[in-house]
Every structure is written in C-alpha cells, then in structure tokens.
C-alpha cells in the first residue's frame, strides 16, 4: 500500500510541475519563416 501512495504522490508532483512549467514557460512565438502561405493565381479563385 505504501508503494501505491508513493506512486500517486509522484504522479501528482509530476502533474503540478508540468502545469507550473506550462504557466511560467512564456508565450509562444510565431515562426518568421516557412509555414503556410496563401496561393495566388487566376485558376485558384
């Protein structure tokens, strides 16, 4: 039973740590190159 409690506690600490990193990690940056671009041309309208 002690091992189950330790496993649950470890999972809780892991989840709490992941949430903290997610919240404090900063904002996402938009890539400056690559990605999708709008196609142009008479046959695409």
N, C-alpha and C positions, 0 to 999 in steps of 0.2 A: 504494500500500500504506500509505503514511503517513496518508492520509485515512481509511482503514478503521480503523486503530488509534486515531486521534483520535475517531472516531465511537463505537467500542466503549468507549473511556475515558469519553467524555461520558455515555453511557448508564449506565455503572457508577456514576459520580458522581451522576447523577440518581436512580438507584435507592437508593443509600446515603443521599442527602439525604431522600428520601421516607420511608425506614424511620426515620431519625432523627426527622423531624417526627411520624411516627405514634407513636413510642415516647415522646417528650418532650411531645407535644401536650397531654397531660392526659386526664382522664376525661370521658366523655360525660355530659351532664346529661339527666335525664328531663324531658320537657315538662310544665309545670304545667297547661296548658290544652289543650283540643282533643283530638284523637286518638279512639280507640275508647272506647265506654262500653258497659256491659252493658245489654241491653234487659230491661225488666221487663213483666210483664203475664200475665194468665191464658191468653191464646192462644199464648204463646211457650214454654210448658212442655211 
